[in-house]
């Protein structure tokens, strides 16, 4: 059994449900959302990017986008 301090220093993706239950309510909510998002991304049939940037953002090199299946952030900055 890990101590609370060890649990706090462990990345959220590596925590068990019992360890998450020992965190404060904000930490529990964040850890559960994180694990749900990672599971959704892992179950994605194949990341297909859709562009959500405005024309001005794209002209400045910031290409905002996400996967059309799971919502994973697929934004990138093409540089100046």
C-alpha positions in Angstrom: 0.0 0.0 0.0 1.4 3.4 -1.0 1.3 6.4 1.3 -0.7 9.4 0.3 2.5 11.3 -0.6 3.5 8.6 -3.0 0.1 8.6 -4.5 0.3 12.3 -5.1 3.6 12.0 -6.9 2.3 9.2 -9.2 1.1 10.1 -12.7 -2.7 10.0 -12.8 -2.7 7.3 -15.5 -0.9 4.9 -13.2 -3.3 5.2 -10.2 -5.7 2.5 -9.3 -9.3 3.3 -8.4 -8.5 2.7 -4.7 -5.6 5.2 -4.9 -7.8 7.7 -6.7 -10.3 7.5 -3.9 -7.7 8.7 -1.4 -7.2 12.0 -3.3 -9.1 15.2 -2.5 -12.4 15.6 -4.4 -10.7 17.9 -7.1 -8.0 15.4 -7.6 -10.4 12.5 -7.9 -12.5 14.3 -10.5 -9.4 15.2 -12.5 -8.0 11.7 -12.3 -11.3 10.1 -13.4 -11.6 12.6 -16.4 -8.0 11.9 -17.4 -8.4 8.1 -17.3 -11.7 8.3 -19.2 -10.1 10.6 -21.9 -7.1 8.2 -22.3 -9.4 5.2 -22.6 -11.5 7.0 -25.2 -8.3 7.9 -27.2 -7.0 4.3 -26.9 -10.3 2.9 -28.3 -10.3 5.3 -31.3 -10.4 3.4 -34.6 -7.9 5.8 -36.1 -7.2 9.4 -35.5 -8.6 11.6 -38.3 -7.9 15.3 -37.9 -10.6 17.9 -38.6 -9.6 21.5 -38.8 -11.3 23.9 -36.3 -9.0 26.9 -36.7 -10.2 30.2 -38.1 -8.7 31.5 -41.2 -6.7 34.1 -39.2 -5.3 31.4 -36.9 -4.3 29.3 -39.9 -2.7 32.2 -41.7 -0.6 32.8 -38.6 0.6 29.2 -38.5 -1.7 27.9 -35.6 -3.7 25.0 -36.9 -6.3 24.1 -34.3 -7.8 20.6 -34.8 -9.1 17.5 -33.2 -9.8 13.9 -34.0 -13.3 13.5 -35.4 -13.8 10.2 -33.6 -12.5 10.7 -30.0 -11.9 14.4 -29.7 -8.1 14.2 -29.1 -6.4 17.5 -29.5 -4.4 17.4 -32.8 -3.4 21.1 -33.0 0.0 22.1 -34.3 2.0 25.2 -34.8 3.7 25.3 -38.2 5.9 28.1 -37.1 6.4 31.7 -38.2 
